[in-house]
Amino acid sequence: MSTASFPQGFVWGVSTSAFQIEGATSADGRGPSIWDTFSSDRAEACDHYHRYPEDVRLMKDLEMAAYRFSVSWTRVLPDGGKVNPAGLDFYDRLVDELLAAGITPYANLYHWDLPQALEDAGGWPSRETAHRFADYAAVVGERLGDRVDTWFTVNEPWVAAFLGYGSGIHAPGRKSAADAFTSAHHLLLAHGLAAEALRAGGAAKIGAVVNISPVMTPAQVSDFDRPLSEEDAEAVARIDALANRQFLDPLLRGEYPADLLPVIERAAGLDHIHDGDLAVIARPMDVLGINYYAPLVVQAQPSEPADPAFPGSEGILFCTVPTAVTAMGWPIVPNCLSLLLGRISREYPAIDLMITENGADFVDVVTGDGIHDVDRINFIEEHLRALRAAIADGARVRGYLVWTLLDNLEWSDGYQRKFGLVHVDFATQRRRLKDSALWYRDVIRRNGLADTRPKRPTLETVAARARVSRATVSRVVNGEASVSPEVRTAVLQAVQELGYVPNAAARSLVTRRTNTIALVLSVPRNGGDPLTAAVVQYVTSMLEGAGKHITLMLADTAESHRRIVQHVEARLVDGVILLPPDRADTLAERLSRTGVPIVLLGKPAVASLVPYVDVDNAGGAAAATEHLLARGRGRIGMICGPMDLVTVQDRLAGHRTALRRAGAQPLLAVAADLDRAAGAAAARQLLGDNPSLDAVLAATDQLAIGALRAAREAGRRVPADLAIVGFDDIDAASATTPALTTVRVPVADQALALARLLLSRLEGRHTTSVVLPTRLVVRESS
């Protein structure tokens, strides 16, 4: 083989999933799935159910050898039990159409679309669902088994279990660590039982599909061999166990990782793992499907609460990385594909592999002469080079399937994401080949990449030809009116002569010319006025000292949010500092999609690649709790603010951690708001429910001041009878009677860190989120 060719017989193709492309959600007896319930207004997708002959012709024209499709469980067994003949008839027709076109069908039985009837009966946390899945596998295998050579059982069980039942951002939207772990086990058991059913029906080849992400620290992204501290090594190992080995070890070794079992036991117990389960799960497989998109980047961060998608990840920070990213913000690290394939081949050498998903979301622009998605071509080409290197090193990879054939319904992100080789106009269902589809056809024809990469014209090449700056080229290709007609003509002539296709760099370069920063304030912030004022003062001072202009923007209505997003999308600012509201809000997510650098004040509610500045809320609460315990306080209650606030959640987590270490139980009261009246009401509840209470930790100083008032009303002396500790160290904390012990938050330091973080991002330097330490200030109240 040359350095760019692939082994003879290497399989090239694409993957799709039923819910994302089929549509026809109520046609011919199909029942509702959990995703129909979760996103019921967006399920018509690409109408592949009626247009599959056209889509198969597209694959044939592109010379695909294989098509991995998923079977809709609810189309075959609408309520999870009774067979729907019309559903099976559809897959009959699809398989026949594929075979007539010379395309090998790879059937995937589960791509997250559990029948809603089975979810109502318990869903994946119920062991019975695994047995119903085996029944379903037998039904489909009996109908299609004479023509389907390779069967995949479950797709990405981590996503189904931990995003569906842990964090709740996927269907069915449950939020329970225990349910997530039990679901993961039952999905693995479902694979084993389905494999037995398919083998009994004569299936030739069987596998499962897992999403694997190499786990590393930010420094290792550019240096895989970088040595780790003991703390970072433990963090990497723990996330690897949660994300990767939790599935690889049971499937390929018949056991759970020893370091993961205590994590599972703490969250869910181990009673759901029955004797004999692991033997069923580890039935011999013929191929393991690997879905790879991006690495997981983490580092040790004491007192960081667990990410809901990774129960047991306390003390670990999920980081941004200094690389190019896709439109979804996923880091682009092609060499990680070589890394993970090498690792699997070493640690699990007996299994054949197939890349069953690899692709990227980019912003596609439809023009009169085509869809020139050079970013997607570059992404796939670099990953294929990494794959070829892994094969040369001995990885047993039998094929590569792009994700995906068609722009489709991207789960909870709807229709805004574009992963397809083929563009779909969802208003008309018209299909158009992108440049990436034609490029991929050429790869298939020669069974590999070109020996030498074609030298594509760059922004610099065009600038040199037109005798202008890179920034001027960027302004021309972005359609700015500020460029003179003569210069515009010269640039466009150079673009045409060189065949230049504008890429992300050309589209984003213009954002670095304004020297303007948007400081976006979301108000009111409960108790956040001093912090807001400090941010305005210090951020403005520091950024103006760096030669930047500041535009203050208020985000208080839906209309203001729309106006801010339009302002940023128009590249009228170089970057954004966002002070999000106390409660859930979509503005940060919408701004992150613009491609303009953004930093947040405060950790977002959902894990994000957008860097943020926050304080160690969990560590501060733990220190305050340990202070009370050290002074002999044995009955400590906590007043929490509204529990939808991330800050309150973190402070509660720190308090609970300290109590658990001391063998004590938490006593909690939830305040309706963050003001003094709410604090007083919550303190009355705590004192009424727990007469022997001898200490109170409040999630904010305002709540603590309310607790002081309630203590006086109840005749409790502070601190003789009742110690009270707050959090934030607002000005009023030192003026109470007695003066309030509290946790000091570094207000000015947060503001300065925000400015530094954004400047680093503007300069293209490596950035990670910043978590600043807090400090306990002991006064008379404790």
N, C-alpha and C positions, 0 to 999 in steps of 0.2 A: 504493500500500500504506500502511496505517497503520503506526505504529511497532512494532506487535506481530504484524502479519500477514506471511505468507511468500508468495513468488511463486506465481502460478497454475501448477499442475502439480507443485508441490514434493512429493517422495515421502516419506511417513512409514511407518516400519516398525520391525522389530526384527532382531537378529542372534543366531545361536546357533552352536555347533560340535558336530560329530558325537560326539566322544569324551565331551563334557561332558553330553550329554543322551540319547544313543541307548540306552545299555545293550546288552543282548542281545549280549554280547561274543563268544559262541561259537555264536550262532544262524545257521543257514542258510549255513554255510560261511565265515563271517567268520574271517580270520586274526588273529594277534596283532600289535599295533602296539608301538612303543617305549614308549608310555604304559601299555599293559597290563603290560609287563615292569617298568616303573618304579613303578607303583602298582597291582599286580595284585589287591589285596584291596578296591578301591573303585570298580569300573568299571561297576556296574549303573545308576548315574545315575538319570535320570528315566523310563526305559523308553519313551522316545519312539518307539523302533522298533515297538512294539506299540500305542502310544497316540497316534500321530500324528494320527488323525482328530479326537480330542478337542482336541489342541493347535491344529490348524488352525481348529476351530470357535471356540476362544478368540480367536485372531487375528481371525477374521471378526467376532465379537461386539464386539471392540475397534476395528473398522473400519480395521485395518491395510491399507495399500496394497501393502506389499512385505515379503518375508521372505528374509533372507540366511541360508542354511544351508550347512554344509560337507558335502562328500561324504567318506565314510570310504574312504580308499585301500585299506585291508585288507578292506573289505566287497566291493569291486569286484574287486581283484586281491590275494587273500589272501597270496600269496608274492611280490607285486610283478610277477608275470608272467602267469600263467594267469587268464583271466577267470572270475569266479563269477557266473553268470546270476542267481542269487537276489539277490545284492547289487544288481545293476542294476535288478531288478524292484522292489525297495523304493523306490528313488529315482524310478522310473517312477510308482509309486502316489502317492508324496508330491507330485510335481509336478502330477499330475492333480488331486489333492485341492485343492491350492492354487489352481489355475486355476478349478476349479469354484466355489471360494469367492470368486473375484474378486481374488485376491492374486497379485501378480507375483513369480515365483521368481527370486532372485539366487543363483546357485550359486558356492560357493567350493571350489576343488579341494583345497587343502592348509591345514589348521589343525593342524599339528604332529604328526599321527598317522602317521608313517613306518612302513611295514611292517617288522616286526622282521627279516624275512629280508633286506631291503635294508640295514638297519643292520649285520647280521652280515657283509654283503658289503662293508662300508666306510662306509655311511651318507652323510650329506651332504658329508663331506670328500672323497668319491670323485666324480669327474666323471661317472661312469657313472650315478649316481643321477639327475642332471638329465635324461639321455636316457630313463631309465625313467619319469620323471614325464611327459615329453612323450607317451610311449606310452599312459600312463594317461589323460592329458587327451583323447587322440584317442578312446579307448574310451568315455569318459563323454560326450564331445561328440557322438559318433555316435548314442548312444541318446537323449539328452535335448535335443539341439540344436534340434529342431523346435519346442520349447516354452520353452526357457530363452533369454531375450533378452540378459541380461547375465551374463558370466562373470568371476569373480575367480580368479586363479591361486593365488598364495601369500598367506598372511596373516602379517603381522608377522615378516618374515625375521630382524630383529634378535633377537627373542626366541628363535626356533628355533635360531639360530646361536650366540648369545653366552650365553644361559642354558642351552642344551642341551649345547653343546660347549666353552664357555669357563669359566663358573663351575660348571657341573654341577648346578645346583639344579632344572633341568628335565630331562626325558628327552632323550637317553639317559644323561645324567649324566657325560659326559666333561669333563675339565678340561684344556684345551689351547688356548692362545691361537692357535697355528698352525691347529688344526682349526676354531676359531671363524671365523677370517678366510676360510679356504678354503670352509667351509660357507656363509658369507654370499654369496660369489661364485657358488657353484654353485646356491644358491637363486634368485639373480637370473637366472642362466643358464637354470634350469628354467622360470622365468616366460617368458623369451623363446622358448624352444623350445615350451612349451605354447601360447603365443599363436599361434605359426606353425601348430601342429597344429590349433588351434581355428579359425583363419581358413580353413585349407584345407578344413575341414568345413562352412564357411558360417556361422560364428558372427557375430552382428551387432555385439555390443559386448563389449570385453575390457578388463580392468583388473587392477591388483594392489592389495593393501592393506598400508599401512605404519603403524606406530605412530610418531607424531611428538610430541616433547616440546620446547617452547621451553626453551633453556638460558639460565640467568641466575644472578646472584649473589643472596645473601639480601636485600641492599638493593634489588635491582631488582624483587623480588616486589611491593612496594608502590609502586614508582616505575620503570616500564619504561625511562624515559629517563635513569636515573641513570648518569653517566659512570663508566667503569671504569679502574682502574689498568692499566698495561701487562701486569702479571702476571695479573690476573684476566681481562683481555680474551683473553689467550692461552689460559687455562684454558677459558673459555667456547667459544672457537673450536675447540679440540681435541675437547671432548666433543660439540659440535655435529657435527663431522666424523664422529666414531665412531657417534653415535646416529642422526643424521638424513641428512646429506649423503652418507654411505656408500651410501645406498639411493636417495635422490632424484636425485642426479647421474647415476648409471648409467642409471636408468630413463628420465629425462626429458632428459638431455643426452648420453648415450652416453659418459660419461667418469667417472673417479674424481676426487674432489677432490685437487688437487695437494698440499695439506698432509697428506693422509691416506696417500698412497702410501709415504712413508718409514716410517710406523708399521707398515703392512702388511708391508713388505719386511723390517723388523727381526724381526717375529714369525713370518712365514710364507713369506718370499720372495715373488716375483711370478711364478713359473713356472706357477702354476695359472690365471693370466689369459692365455688364448691369443689370438692374433691373430683378430680377427673376433668375439670374444665380446661386446664392448660394442655392436657393431652389432646383434647378435641381441637383447641385453637391451633395447635402446632402440627396438625395433619400435614403431610408433605405437600408443598406447593411447587408449581412448575415455573412460575415467574412472579417477581415482586415489582409492582408498578411504583415508580418514584415520581412524585410531583415536586418540582423545585422552582421556587421563585426568588427567594432572598434569604440571607442569613438572619439569625436572631442575635442581636448585639446587646450584651448585658455587662454590668459590673456590680461589685458589692457596694451596697449603700445602707449602712446600719439604720434601722428603724423605718426603712421604706416598707409600706404595707404591701401585702400580696396583690398582684394583678388578678382580677377575678377570672381571667382566662387561664391563669396558671396558679391554681390553689396550691399553697405551700411555697410561694415565691417571696415570702417576707424577707426583707433585707436585701433585695435585688432590684436594681434600677434598669429598666429597658431604655436603651440609648439610641440617639441619632448617630449617624455615621457620616464620615466625610467623603461621600461618593455621589455620583449622579444618581438620580431617582426617576422612577416612572411617574406617570400622572397621578397614581395613587399614593405617591410618596414612598414606595418600596425601594430600598437601595438596590442598585445594580452591581452585583459582584459575581461575574461569570465564573471566576476561578473557584468559587465555592462549590460549583457543580463537580469539578474534578476532585475537590477535597472530600465531599460526601461520598462520591462513588468509590474512591479509593478506600475510605474507611469501611463502607459496607462490604466491599470485596474482601478486605482483610478480616473483618470480624465475623462475617457470615458468608464464608467462601463457597458454600454449596448451592447458592441460589442464583438463577439467571435474573437479570434486571431489564426493565424497559422504562425509558423516560415517557411517562404517560401524560404529563402536563409540563409545559414550559412556555411562557409567553409574557406579554406585557401590555399594559394599558397606556396608550399615548393619545394625545389630542390630535385627531385626524382632521385635515382640512380638505373638503371636497372641492376640486377645481374643474374647469372645463376639460382639462387634458388628463385627469386622473386623480388618484389619491396617493400622494408621494410620501409614504410613511417611512422615511429613511431611518427614523429612530427605532422603529420595530425591526427593520432589517438588521441594523447594527446589533440590536439586542440578541436576536436569534443567532446571527453569525458568530458573535463572541461566545455564546453558550455552546454552539456546535463545536467550536474550536476547543473549548474546555472539555467537552464530551469526547472528542477525538483523542485528546491527550490522555484522558482516563482509560480509554480502550487500549491505547498503546502501552499503558502501564499495567494492563491485565484485567481491567474491569470487564465483566461478562455482561455487556449491554446489547440486547438484541434489536432495539429499535428506538425511534424518537417520534413522539406525537406532539405536535404544536397545540397549545391552547391559544386560540380555538379557531374553528372554521369561520363562524359568523359573529359579527357584533351581536350581542344578545342581552338578555336580562341578567344583570350582574347582582343577583340576590338582593340584599338590603340596599345596595347602591342604585338600583333601578337601571335605567337605560343610559346613564351618563358615561359609563365606562366602556372603552373600546378596545377589546382584546382581539378582535377577529382579523383574519387574513382577507375577509370579504366584508365590505361595508353593507349595512342594511339600512335603508330608509324606512323607518318604522311606520310612517304615514302611508306608504305605498307598498311596502315589502319588496321594493326593488333591490336586487343584489348587484354590487359592483366590485370587481376585483381590485384590490389595492396593489401597489407595487410589490409589497411583501409577498403576496400570493404568487405573482409571476416569478419573483426571485426564488421562492421556495420550490416552484416547479423546476427551475434550472438546477437547484441543488439535488432534487430527486433524480433528474435525468442523468447527471454525472455521478450519482451516488456519493456526493460529497461537495466540498467547497472548492473554489478555484485555488490552484496551487499558490498563486500570488493574489493578494487583495487588490482589486481595482482602486487606483488612487482617486478618491472622490475629491472634487473641488471643494475647498474650504472657504470660510468667510475671509480668511487672510488672502487666499488666491484671488477672489473677486475684488477685494480692496486694492490689491496690487495692480490688477488689470485696469481697474477704473481710476487708479491714482487718487484714491480717497481713503479715509480711515475706516476701520472695522465698524465703528459706531455709526458712520454715515451709511454703510451698506445695511446695517441693521435697521436704521430708520426707514430706508427705502423699502426693504422687504416687508416691513411692518406697516407700510402705507402712510407714513407721517407726512403731513403737508408742509412741514418746516424746511424741507429740502428743495433747493432751487430746481427748476425744470431742466436746466443743462446738466446738473449733477445727476438728477434722477435718470435722465436718458442714458448717461454714460454707465451708470451702475446697472441698469436693466439690460443694456447691450452686453456688458460683461457677464451677467447672469445667463443670458441666452447663449452666448458663445461658449461658455464653459460647461453648460448643462448643470448649473448649480441648483441644488434643492435645499431651500432653507430648513434648518433643523432647530432643535430647542435652543441652541446657543444663539442663533441669529434672532430668534423670537424674544429671548430674554435679555440680550445685551442692552437693548434700549432701556431696560429698567434701571441701569446703573448710571444714567446720565442726569437724573433730576436733582440729586443731592437733597432730596426731600424725604422725610420720614413721617409716616402717619402714626400719631399717638391716639389710639382709639380707646375711649373711656366708656365703660358700661356702668351706668348708675341706676338706682342707688346701690351701694355696696354696704350691707349691714355692718356697721362698726369699722368700715374700711376707709373713712374719710382721711385720717392721718396718712395712711399708706398711699391713697390716691394723690394727696397733696405732695407727698415726698417724691413720688414717681414723676409728677409733672415738673417739680422743681429740679431734681437731680438729673433726670433723663434729658430734660431740655438743656440744662447747663452743659452736660457732658457732650451731647451730640452737637450742639451749636459750637462748642469748642473744637469739634472735629470737622467743622465746616458744613454741617448739615442744617437744613431748614426743617422746622417742625410744623406739621399741620395737625391741630387738635380736632378730633372728630368724635361726636357723641353718638353712641349706639344705644338708643333707648326705645326705638320702635321698629316694626318690621320694615317700614319705608326707609328709615335711616340705615338699616342693615343692607338693603338693596342698593342704596346710594353708595355706601362704603365699598361694597364688593365691586360695583361698576367703576368706581374711582381707582381701585387697585388693579382691576383687570385692564384698565386703560393705560397701565404703566405710568401713572402720574406720580408715583412714589417709588423709592428704591426699596423700602422695607416697612414693616408694620410692627409696632409694639402694641399688644392688645391686653387690656385689663378686662378680662371677661367678667360677666355677672356672677353672683354667688351661686346661681342655680343653672341647670342645664341650658345650653344655648348652642345653636348650630353655626354661629358666625365664624368661630375659629376654624371649623372644618371647611366652610366655604372659602375662607381666605387662603387656607393651606393649598387649595387646588389651583390658585392663580399662578403659582410658580414664583411669586414674590417672596423673599425671605420674611418670615414672621417669627416672633417670639412671644410667649405668653407669660403673664404674671399669675402664678398659681398652677398647680398640677391639674391637667384636664381630667374630667370624670372618666373618659375612655382613653385607654392607652393610645398614644399618638406618636408619630415621628417628629412632630413640631416640638422644638426644644422649649423649655419653660424654666422659670426661676421660682423657687418655693423655699420654705423653711422646713426644718425637720420637726414637723408637728408631732409625729409619733414619738420621737425621741424626747421632745420637751414634755409631753404628757407622761411618759414613763419616768422621767427624772422627778417630776412633781409628785407622782404617786410613790416613788421610792423614798422621797423626802418625808412624806407623811408616815409611811411604814416605819422608817428609821426612828421616828419620834413616838413610836408605840401606838399609832392609830391603827386599830384593827378592823373597824367597820367603816369603810370608805365608800361613799356614794359619789356618783358622777352625774352632773347635769349636762346633757348633750343638747346641742341646738338641733334644728331640723336635720334629719338624717340624710337628706339628699345632698348635703354640702360635703364636698370632698375633704375640706379642712376638718370638719367635725368627725368624719369617718376615720381619718388618720389619727386624730387626737384620742378618739375612743379606742382605736387599735393599740396605741401605745400604752394607755391606761390598763387595758386588759392584759397585755403582755407582762407588765410589771406585777399585776396581781397574780397571774398564773405562776410566775416564778416564785412568788411568796406563798403559794398554796391558798390564796384567798379568792373569794367569789365576787364578781362585780354586782353592784347595786345601782341601777340606772333609773333616771327620769328624763324623758325627752321634753324639751321646752318647745313651745309652739313657734317661738321666734328667737331672736338673739338680743332682745332688749331686757331691761331690768325687771319689768313686770313679769315677763315670761320666766326669768330666773327665779323670782320670788315664788311664783306658782309651782314651779318644779321642785324647789327646795321644800315647800310645805308638803308636797306629795312624798318626797323622800323621808322627811322627818316623821310624817304620819305613818308611813308604811314600816319604818325602821326606827323605833324609839331609841334604840341603843346606838344609833349612828354617832360617830365621833369625828368625822371629817367629810368634807365635800370638795371635790375637784370640779370646777366649772369649765366648759369648753371655751368661754370667753370671759373677759373681765366684766363686761356688762351683766352677764348672767351671774357672775360671782357677787357683784354689788347687790343684785336682787336677792341673792342668798343671804347676804349679811342682814338685809332688812327683815327677811323671813325669820332668821335666827333670833333677832331682837324681839319680834312679835311673839315668838314661842318661848321667850324667857331663857334661851340658851346663850351662855356667855362664850364669846369668841376671844381667844382661842381655848379658854379653860375647858369648856364643855364640847366645843365644836371648832375644829380647825377648818379654814376655808382658803382655797387656792384658786386663782384665776389663770387667764392665759391671754397674752398680748402686751401687757404693761402699757396700757393707755395712760394718759396724763392723770386721769381720775384715780388710778389704782393707788398711788402714793398718798392721796388726800382723803381716803376713807378712814373711818374710825372702827376698829384699828386699821392701820395701813395694810394693804392687801399684798400678801405673797402671791407672786405671779411668775409666768414664764415670759421672758423678754424676747420679742421678735425683732430682728435687726431691720428696721424699716428703711433707713438710708442705704444700707448695704444691698437690699433687694433692688432698689432703684438703680444703683450703680451697676449691679450685675446684669440687669436687663439691657442697659445701654452697651456694656462691653460685649454681651452675647450677640446683640444685633450687629455691632460693628465687625465682630469676628465672622459672622455669616456673610455680611456684605463683601468682606475681603476674601471669601472662599476658604477660610480656615476651618479646621475640624472643630465642631461644636458638640457639646453634650449638655443636657439639662443641668442646672445648678441648684443644689439643695444646701441652704445655709444653716449653720448650727444655731440653736436657741440657747438661752441661759436662764437658769432659775434665779429669781431675785427673792430672797427670803426677807419678809417683813413680819410685823406683829401678828397678823391674822393666823399664822400657823406656829 
